[in-house]
Amino acid sequence: LTENRAHLSRRCLKLSAAFGGLNAALVIGAAGETPSVASRVPLPVAVRVLGEAVSEGDPALVARAGPAAAGMAERADSLSELVLAAVARLVQDSGVTLPERTAVIVGTTLATIDVNERFDQRRRRGLPVEPRRFPATSPSLCASVCSIAWGLRGPAFSVGAPCDVADAALNVASILLRAGDVPAALVVWAEDAGPVGVELCRAAGRKPSLRGARAALLAGPDQDLGPNARGLSTILCPADPDRGAWVRLLG
C-alpha cells in the first residue's frame, strides 16, 4: 500500500470507497494457509434477546435512542427504516446496553430490489437524482445506518440467500462471536417486500415475502449487557448448525 511496485503477497484485501465512506471486504489468502482463527478456542454463543417483529418503520421509537438515531431515522430508506425499528424495539423492550463493538448483521432475500426499481424508473423518466440523497441501492447500507444510529463500532453488513436467510445471518454472527472478534452481534431479518420483490418471488415459484423485520441479540452467556437488562435468555447456539437449526432453536 505504500509503494507502487511488483510484490509477491500472501493475502489480498479489497477496499471500496464511495460517498465519503470506506469498507473492506474480500480477503483472499494463498492456498494452504491456515487462518489464525482456527487456532483459537471457540467461545460459547447464546441468543440473549429475541425481539418482537415489526411491519413498518417507527421513527419516534428509534429517536429515543438519541440524536444520532433520530437523524438516521429521519432520512432512512425503506429497508433501513425496518432494520432501525426492529433494533429499537429489541433495545426498548429488553433494556440492554449494546457493547461498543457490537456487530450488525442483516439477513435479507429481497434486499434493495424495489429501491433499485424506483431509482431506475426515475432515471428512465429523465429525472435527476438529488446529490444529497443518493439512492440506497446497497443492501449493506441498512446495517451501517443501524450501527451509526447506536454508536457501534463493530462490523456491519448484510448477507443474502434465496432461502434460509435467517440461518445465513445467524451463522455469520456466530462465527464472529466464537472467534472472539466481537462481544455481541445484532442479527436482523428484514424484507422490504414491494411490488417488484413480490412478483419475483411468484415468478420463482416461491411464496412472496412479507414486509417486516425482527432482531435478535447474540452474545456470550456471561456477557454483561448493562444494569437495566431484563428478560435475558442463555439459549446456547448450535456449534455446527445444519439447515433449519436456527429456525428450530428460535421457533
SULZI-V761040 format. One record per pair of residues at least 6 apart in sequence whose ideal C-beta (glycine too) atoms are under 8 Angstrom apart, sorted by the first residue. I is the first residue (numbers start at 0). J is the second residue. D is the distance in whole Angstrom. If there is no record, write none. Layout:
BEGIN
i | j | d
I | J | D
I | J | D
END
This chain:
BEGIN
i | j | d
9 | 28 | 7
9 | 29 | 5
9 | 32 | 7
10 | 26 | 7
10 | 27 | 7
10 | 28 | 5
10 | 29 | 7
10 | 32 | 8
11 | 25 | 8
11 | 26 | 7
11 | 27 | 4
11 | 28 | 8
12 | 23 | 6
12 | 25 | 7
12 | 26 | 6
13 | 23 | 7
13 | 24 | 5
13 | 25 | 4
13 | 26 | 8
14 | 21 | 6
14 | 22 | 8
14 | 23 | 5
15 | 21 | 7
15 | 22 | 5
15 | 23 | 8
15 | 24 | 7
18 | 133 | 6
20 | 143 | 8
22 | 139 | 8
22 | 156 | 8
24 | 156 | 8
28 | 34 | 7
36 | 178 | 5
39 | 178 | 6
39 | 179 | 6
41 | 177 | 4
41 | 178 | 8
41 | 238 | 7
42 | 176 | 6
42 | 177 | 5
42 | 178 | 8
42 | 179 | 6
42 | 219 | 6
43 | 177 | 8
43 | 219 | 6
43 | 220 | 6
43 | 235 | 6
44 | 173 | 5
44 | 176 | 5
44 | 177 | 6
44 | 217 | 6
44 | 218 | 7
44 | 219 | 7
44 | 235 | 7
44 | 236 | 4
45 | 217 | 7
45 | 218 | 7
45 | 219 | 7
45 | 220 | 5
45 | 232 | 7
45 | 233 | 5
45 | 234 | 6
45 | 235 | 5
45 | 236 | 6
46 | 215 | 6
46 | 216 | 8
46 | 217 | 6
46 | 232 | 6
46 | 234 | 4
46 | 236 | 6
46 | 248 | 7
46 | 249 | 7
47 | 95 | 8
47 | 183 | 8
47 | 216 | 5
47 | 217 | 7
47 | 218 | 5
47 | 222 | 7
47 | 224 | 6
47 | 231 | 5
47 | 232 | 6
47 | 233 | 7
48 | 89 | 6
48 | 93 | 5
48 | 95 | 6
48 | 215 | 7
48 | 216 | 4
48 | 230 | 7
48 | 231 | 6
48 | 232 | 7
49 | 213 | 8
49 | 215 | 5
49 | 232 | 8
49 | 249 | 6
50 | 85 | 6
50 | 86 | 8
50 | 88 | 5
50 | 89 | 3
50 | 92 | 7
50 | 93 | 7
50 | 213 | 6
50 | 214 | 4
50 | 215 | 7
50 | 216 | 8
51 | 88 | 5
51 | 89 | 8
51 | 92 | 7
51 | 213 | 7
52 | 85 | 7
52 | 211 | 6
52 | 212 | 7
52 | 213 | 4
53 | 81 | 7
53 | 84 | 4
53 | 85 | 5
53 | 88 | 6
53 | 211 | 6
53 | 212 | 6
53 | 213 | 7
54 | 209 | 8
54 | 210 | 6
54 | 211 | 4
55 | 80 | 8
55 | 81 | 8
55 | 84 | 7
55 | 210 | 8
56 | 72 | 7
56 | 75 | 7
56 | 77 | 8
56 | 80 | 3
56 | 81 | 6
56 | 83 | 7
56 | 84 | 5
57 | 83 | 8
57 | 84 | 4
57 | 87 | 7
57 | 88 | 8
58 | 69 | 8
58 | 72 | 4
58 | 73 | 7
58 | 80 | 8
60 | 84 | 7
60 | 87 | 5
60 | 88 | 7
60 | 91 | 6
61 | 68 | 5
61 | 69 | 7
61 | 71 | 7
61 | 72 | 4
61 | 83 | 5
61 | 84 | 6
61 | 87 | 4
61 | 148 | 7
62 | 68 | 6
62 | 69 | 4
62 | 72 | 6
63 | 87 | 7
63 | 91 | 7
64 | 87 | 6
64 | 90 | 7
64 | 148 | 6
64 | 149 | 6
65 | 150 | 8
67 | 147 | 6
67 | 148 | 6
67 | 149 | 8
67 | 150 | 6
68 | 83 | 7
68 | 87 | 7
68 | 148 | 4
68 | 149 | 7
71 | 79 | 7
71 | 83 | 6
71 | 144 | 5
71 | 145 | 8
71 | 147 | 6
71 | 148 | 4
72 | 80 | 7
72 | 83 | 6
72 | 148 | 7
74 | 132 | 7
75 | 83 | 6
75 | 144 | 6
76 | 111 | 8
76 | 114 | 6
76 | 134 | 8
76 | 135 | 3
76 | 140 | 7
76 | 141 | 7
77 | 113 | 7
77 | 114 | 7
77 | 191 | 5
77 | 193 | 8
78 | 107 | 7
78 | 110 | 8
78 | 111 | 6
78 | 114 | 7
78 | 135 | 7
78 | 138 | 8
78 | 140 | 8
78 | 141 | 5
78 | 189 | 6
78 | 191 | 4
79 | 135 | 7
79 | 140 | 6
79 | 141 | 4
79 | 144 | 4
79 | 145 | 7
81 | 141 | 8
81 | 189 | 5
81 | 190 | 8
81 | 191 | 6
81 | 210 | 7
81 | 211 | 7
81 | 212 | 4
82 | 105 | 6
82 | 141 | 4
82 | 142 | 7
82 | 144 | 7
82 | 145 | 5
82 | 187 | 5
82 | 189 | 5
82 | 212 | 6
82 | 214 | 8
83 | 144 | 7
83 | 145 | 6
83 | 148 | 6
84 | 212 | 7
85 | 187 | 5
85 | 189 | 7
85 | 212 | 4
85 | 213 | 6
85 | 214 | 4
86 | 103 | 8
86 | 145 | 6
86 | 148 | 8
86 | 149 | 7
86 | 185 | 6
86 | 187 | 6
86 | 214 | 5
88 | 214 | 7
89 | 95 | 8
89 | 185 | 8
89 | 214 | 4
89 | 215 | 8
89 | 216 | 6
90 | 97 | 7
90 | 149 | 8
92 | 230 | 8
93 | 216 | 7
93 | 224 | 8
93 | 228 | 6
93 | 229 | 6
93 | 230 | 6
93 | 231 | 7
94 | 225 | 7
94 | 227 | 4
94 | 228 | 5
94 | 229 | 5
95 | 216 | 6
95 | 224 | 4
95 | 225 | 6
95 | 227 | 8
95 | 228 | 5
95 | 231 | 8
96 | 224 | 6
96 | 225 | 3
96 | 226 | 8
96 | 227 | 7
96 | 228 | 7
97 | 149 | 6
97 | 151 | 6
97 | 183 | 7
97 | 185 | 7
97 | 216 | 8
97 | 224 | 8
98 | 182 | 4
98 | 183 | 5
98 | 218 | 8
98 | 222 | 7
98 | 224 | 8
99 | 150 | 7
99 | 151 | 6
99 | 152 | 5
99 | 153 | 8
100 | 151 | 7
100 | 152 | 6
100 | 153 | 5
100 | 181 | 5
100 | 182 | 6
100 | 183 | 8
101 | 149 | 8
101 | 151 | 5
101 | 153 | 5
101 | 181 | 7
101 | 182 | 7
101 | 183 | 4
101 | 184 | 7
101 | 185 | 6
102 | 151 | 8
102 | 153 | 4
102 | 154 | 5
102 | 155 | 7
102 | 172 | 6
102 | 175 | 6
102 | 180 | 8
102 | 181 | 4
102 | 183 | 7
102 | 184 | 4
102 | 185 | 7
103 | 142 | 5
103 | 143 | 8
103 | 145 | 5
103 | 146 | 5
103 | 151 | 6
103 | 153 | 7
103 | 154 | 8
103 | 155 | 4
103 | 156 | 8
103 | 184 | 8
103 | 185 | 5
103 | 187 | 7
104 | 142 | 7
104 | 154 | 8
104 | 155 | 8
104 | 156 | 7
104 | 157 | 7
104 | 158 | 7
104 | 168 | 5
104 | 171 | 5
104 | 172 | 5
104 | 175 | 8
104 | 184 | 6
104 | 185 | 7
104 | 186 | 5
104 | 187 | 7
105 | 138 | 8
105 | 139 | 8
105 | 141 | 6
105 | 142 | 5
105 | 145 | 8
105 | 156 | 8
105 | 157 | 4
105 | 158 | 7
105 | 168 | 7
105 | 186 | 8
105 | 187 | 5
105 | 188 | 8
105 | 189 | 6
106 | 157 | 7
106 | 158 | 6
106 | 159 | 7
106 | 160 | 7
106 | 164 | 4
106 | 165 | 6
106 | 167 | 6
106 | 168 | 3
106 | 169 | 8
106 | 186 | 7
106 | 187 | 7
106 | 188 | 5
106 | 189 | 7
107 | 138 | 6
107 | 157 | 6
107 | 158 | 8
107 | 159 | 6
107 | 164 | 6
107 | 188 | 7
107 | 189 | 5
107 | 190 | 6
107 | 191 | 8
108 | 159 | 6
108 | 160 | 7
108 | 161 | 7
108 | 162 | 8
108 | 164 | 5
108 | 190 | 6
108 | 208 | 6
109 | 190 | 5
109 | 191 | 6
109 | 192 | 6
109 | 196 | 4
109 | 199 | 8
109 | 200 | 8
109 | 208 | 6
110 | 138 | 4
110 | 157 | 7
110 | 159 | 6
110 | 191 | 8
111 | 135 | 6
111 | 136 | 5
111 | 137 | 7
111 | 138 | 5
111 | 140 | 8
111 | 191 | 7
112 | 193 | 8
112 | 195 | 5
112 | 196 | 5
112 | 199 | 7
113 | 191 | 6
113 | 192 | 8
113 | 193 | 3
113 | 194 | 7
113 | 195 | 5
113 | 196 | 5
114 | 134 | 6
114 | 135 | 6
114 | 136 | 6
114 | 191 | 7
115 | 134 | 8
115 | 136 | 5
116 | 193 | 7
116 | 195 | 5
117 | 134 | 8
118 | 128 | 7
118 | 134 | 4
118 | 136 | 6
121 | 128 | 7
122 | 128 | 8
128 | 134 | 6
135 | 141 | 8
138 | 157 | 4
138 | 159 | 7
139 | 155 | 7
139 | 156 | 4
139 | 157 | 5
141 | 157 | 7
141 | 187 | 8
141 | 189 | 7
142 | 155 | 4
142 | 156 | 5
142 | 157 | 5
142 | 187 | 8
143 | 155 | 5
143 | 156 | 8
145 | 151 | 8
145 | 155 | 7
145 | 185 | 7
145 | 187 | 7
146 | 152 | 8
146 | 153 | 7
146 | 155 | 4
153 | 181 | 5
153 | 183 | 8
153 | 184 | 7
154 | 175 | 7
154 | 180 | 8
154 | 181 | 7
158 | 164 | 7
158 | 167 | 5
158 | 168 | 5
158 | 171 | 6
159 | 167 | 7
160 | 166 | 8
160 | 167 | 4
161 | 203 | 8
162 | 205 | 8
163 | 242 | 6
163 | 243 | 7
163 | 246 | 8
164 | 188 | 7
165 | 188 | 5
165 | 245 | 6
165 | 246 | 6
165 | 249 | 8
166 | 240 | 7
166 | 242 | 6
166 | 243 | 7
166 | 244 | 7
166 | 245 | 5
166 | 246 | 7
168 | 186 | 5
168 | 187 | 8
168 | 188 | 7
169 | 186 | 5
169 | 215 | 8
169 | 217 | 7
169 | 236 | 7
169 | 240 | 8
169 | 245 | 5
170 | 240 | 6
170 | 245 | 8
172 | 184 | 4
172 | 186 | 5
172 | 217 | 5
173 | 184 | 8
173 | 217 | 7
173 | 236 | 5
173 | 240 | 8
175 | 181 | 5
175 | 184 | 6
176 | 183 | 8
176 | 184 | 6
176 | 217 | 6
176 | 218 | 7
176 | 219 | 7
177 | 238 | 8
182 | 218 | 6
182 | 219 | 7
182 | 222 | 6
183 | 216 | 6
183 | 217 | 7
183 | 218 | 4
183 | 222 | 6
183 | 224 | 7
184 | 216 | 7
184 | 217 | 5
184 | 218 | 7
185 | 214 | 6
185 | 215 | 8
185 | 216 | 6
185 | 217 | 8
186 | 214 | 7
186 | 215 | 5
186 | 216 | 8
186 | 217 | 6
187 | 212 | 6
187 | 213 | 7
187 | 214 | 5
187 | 215 | 8
188 | 212 | 6
188 | 213 | 5
188 | 214 | 8
189 | 211 | 8
189 | 212 | 4
190 | 196 | 7
190 | 208 | 4
190 | 209 | 7
190 | 210 | 6
190 | 211 | 7
190 | 212 | 7
191 | 210 | 6
192 | 207 | 7
192 | 208 | 5
192 | 209 | 6
192 | 210 | 4
193 | 210 | 8
196 | 207 | 8
196 | 208 | 7
197 | 207 | 4
197 | 208 | 7
200 | 206 | 7
200 | 207 | 4
200 | 208 | 6
201 | 207 | 6
215 | 249 | 7
216 | 224 | 8
217 | 236 | 7
218 | 224 | 7
220 | 233 | 4
220 | 235 | 7
224 | 231 | 7
234 | 248 | 7
234 | 249 | 8
236 | 245 | 8
236 | 248 | 7
237 | 244 | 5
237 | 245 | 8
237 | 248 | 7
END
